[in-house]
Structure formats: C-alpha cells, structure tokens
Amino acid sequence: MPSPDLTDLAAALDTDAPVAALDAMWDVFDVAEQAADSIAFREGYDEVMAAAASGEAAAGKSLMPLPDAGQSYVLAEEPERTLPVCAALLEKAAGLLDHVATGAIDEVRTSLRTAAGHARGAARNLRAAPEPQ
C-alpha cells in the first residue's frame, strides 16, 4: 500500500469525526516539521526561518494526542511545492483548533488555542523560509 500524500492529509482535516480530526492535526504538525527540517541547510532557504518553523511545528505536535492510526506521511515532492501546501494545512488546522477550542473546558481550550498559535507561527515561518531570488 503506498504511503498517503498531502492531498490525503488535506482530506483528513475535513472530517466530522473529532478523533480523526485530531489525528490529522497531529499529522499536519509532523509533516510541517519534516518539511522545515528538509530545507534547514538547503541553498536558497533561510535556516533561521526553517528552524523556527520546525520548532513551532514540534511544539504544536506536542500538544496533540498521539494519533490512533499508524499512517506516515512522506514528503516526496521538492520543497518549492511542499512548503506552500504545508503552510496551508497548518493554517487550516489552526482554524479548526480555534473552532474546537470554543466548546472545550478551560484547560483543553488553552492547549488547543496554544496549538493553533503554533500552527500559525509554523505556517508564517514556512512561507518566509525561501530566500528572495
């Protein structure tokens, strides 16, 4: 069975099942961290922005429950194509986290909003990582 791609991950965020949505959000943070790490020392990318994106993604992922499903997302495409998709996935996850936080108890609400902030920070840093030509 081939590994799922980012299109599958985007579709997974569109579920109405809360556990599946949280699994997908963990995966979004994980794949964003992979993307940021993959460009950290590549020519044409700002290593500070890449490191910041990786740190934000790791921090957000640490606030998510471990996924129930055992899929792993592999970044097969070049960073030029992957980074904007990862940033968009992070922004979508941030919106979903904010939405879920509105009905959560205080402790959970704080964690979800913090995770949403990390998602936005990682997205912003991924978008800023390519150096101008």
Secondary structure, 3 states (H helix, E strand, C coil): CCCCCHHHHHHHCCCCCHHHHHHHHHHHHHHHHHHHHHHCCCCCECHHHHHHHHHHHHHHHHCCCCCCCCCCCCCCCCHHHHHHHHHHHHHHHHHHHHHHHCCCCHHHHHHHHHHHHHHHHHHHHHHHCECCC
